[in-house]
Amino acid sequence: MNKSELIEKLAADTELPKSQVSAVVSAFEDTIVAEVKSGNKVSLPGFLTFEKGHRAARTGKNPQTGEPLQIAAADVPKVKVGKSFKDAVNS
């Protein structure tokens, strides 16, 4: 399911216009990104938790030549799946 299919499904389930559902989905995405970018954790208990992680600088290797190369440190998004979501998928 892609974003447009999700919007169509939510619009059908809630009987709201697709334009309103699309605006809510976009606002949801923008809010999650902005909060995680600023270092805040966003938790939807039992479903998902979004947070900012840090990956330290390290030495890797070029897979074609085998030469060592430096990989820079980076901030990365982390997503954890909640227990009730896991349970629903496994049942």
PEPE-V581699 format. One record per residue. N is the residue number from 1. RES is the residue in three letters. SS is DSSP state (~ for helix, > for strand, _ for the rest). OMEGA is omega in whole degrees, 0 to 359 (* if undefined). D_LAST is the distance of its C-alpha to the last C-alpha in Angstrom with 2 decimals. Layout:
# PEPE-V581699
n: {N N}
res: {RES RES}
ss: {SS SS}
omega: {OMEGA OMEGA}
d_last: {D_LAST D_LAST}
This chain:
# PEPE-V581699
n: {1 2 3 4 5 6 7 8 9 10 11 12 13 14 15 16 17 18 19 20 21 22 23 24 25 26 27 28 29 30 31 32 33 34 35 36 37 38 39 40 41 42 43 44 45 46 47 48 49 50 51 52 53 54 55 56 57 58 59 60 61 62 63 64 65 66 67 68 69 70 71 72 73 74 75 76 77 78 79 80 81 82 83 84 85 86 87 88 89 90 91}
res: {MET ASN LYS SER GLU LEU ILE GLU LYS LEU ALA ALA ASP THR GLU LEU PRO LYS SER GLN VAL SER ALA VAL VAL SER ALA PHE GLU ASP THR ILE VAL ALA GLU VAL LYS SER GLY ASN LYS VAL SER LEU PRO GLY PHE LEU THR PHE GLU LYS GLY HIS ARG ALA ALA ARG THR GLY LYS ASN PRO GLN THR GLY GLU PRO LEU GLN ILE ALA ALA ALA ASP VAL PRO LYS VAL LYS VAL GLY LYS SER PHE LYS ASP ALA VAL ASN SER}
ss: {_ _ ~ ~ ~ ~ ~ ~ ~ ~ ~ ~ ~ ~ _ _ _ ~ ~ ~ ~ ~ ~ ~ ~ ~ ~ ~ ~ ~ ~ ~ ~ ~ ~ ~ ~ _ _ _ _ > > > _ _ _ > > > > > > > > _ _ > > > > _ _ _ _ _ _ > > > > _ _ > > > > > > > > _ ~ ~ ~ ~ ~ ~ ~ ~ _}
omega: {177 186 182 176 176 180 178 180 179 179 179 182 184 183 175 177 180 181 179 179 179 179 179 179 179 178 178 179 182 180 179 181 182 181 180 179 181 175 179 177 177 184 172 190 180 184 182 172 179 176 180 176 179 176 182 175 181 177 176 175 177 184 180 185 183 181 176 176 181 175 185 174 181 169 183 175 177 178 178 180 180 184 183 176 178 181 180 180 183 182 *}
d_last: {20.64 23.80 25.46 27.42 24.50 22.61 25.81 26.17 22.68 23.26 26.75 25.66 23.04 25.58 28.69 30.39 32.63 31.27 33.99 32.80 29.14 30.43 32.59 29.78 27.50 30.56 31.49 28.00 28.30 31.90 31.22 28.48 30.80 33.84 32.31 30.87 34.15 36.12 34.14 32.04 28.39 26.23 23.17 20.64 19.01 15.25 15.36 18.02 21.28 24.18 27.21 30.20 30.53 33.63 34.18 37.50 40.17 40.13 41.91 40.28 41.85 42.57 40.64 43.55 46.44 44.95 46.98 45.65 44.87 44.04 40.74 41.23 39.23 36.81 34.61 31.09 28.15 25.13 21.65 19.05 15.43 14.58 12.18 10.49 10.16 8.74 6.15 5.43 5.69 3.80 0.00}
